């Protein structure tokens, strides 16, 4: 499974590549805003275009997703092409992030505008990462439209299930892959009992019909969820830096280091 870093913080991205485990970067307008505000607080004035260019340069040939802010088909297509033409020449690694459904409510007429944008950008040779996927059927349609990546949001499904049941929770806490029970039965959203189940069903849809899209599991909150995502067959997982840096931690590893270090005879260090 490939691992992307879900961040627009240049230091976090650089550190991930230094560790040698990062295969790509996902950004969104919120993450870019946070990154620029962090630099402003440090007294550093940075232009957005220059900052994005630095991210692309650090990533090298690894994919970097840049998200549109328009929400009509024509607007997303035009903005997607502008972003690609502006930034892809930097390192040839830009993917345009399109919401699977840019509507704000049921009554909006734009439900299929994301699908239209995916198809048109793909026809133009621009790779698309489809974001805000919360159902396998959304993943199916995005894949059929030609998306390179489909991004199911595991953690946000878990949040939504608990909110609907009025269950207090810590966002970074583990949510059982098999779901949670409440007084009225198992928590579920149209048959989806957990974020991990959403990822698993998206993988099944892609593999069952031999679709070309890669499942990019997003909104992952803790290392155990990353593990279960890998076992579910996701092609990619995109992780916040705080999750990535916790993935190697285990108390028995620390104990083993202390034991092996204490047992080593002095001559051993001189060998080789």
Secondary structure, DSSP 8 states (H G I E B T S, - for coil): -EEEEE---HHHHHHHHHHT---EEE--HHHHHHHHHHHHHTT----HHHHHHHHHHHHTTSEEEEE----SHHHHHHHHHHHHHHHHHHHS-EEEEEES---SSTT-S-TTHHHHHHHHHHHTT--EEEEEE-SHHHHHHHHHHT-SEEEEBHHHHHHHHHHHTT----TTS---TT--EETTEE--BTTB-SHHHHHHHHHHHHHHTT-S-EEEEEEE-SHHHHHHHHHTT-SEEEE-HHHHTTTT--HHHHHHHHHHHHH--GGGGG--
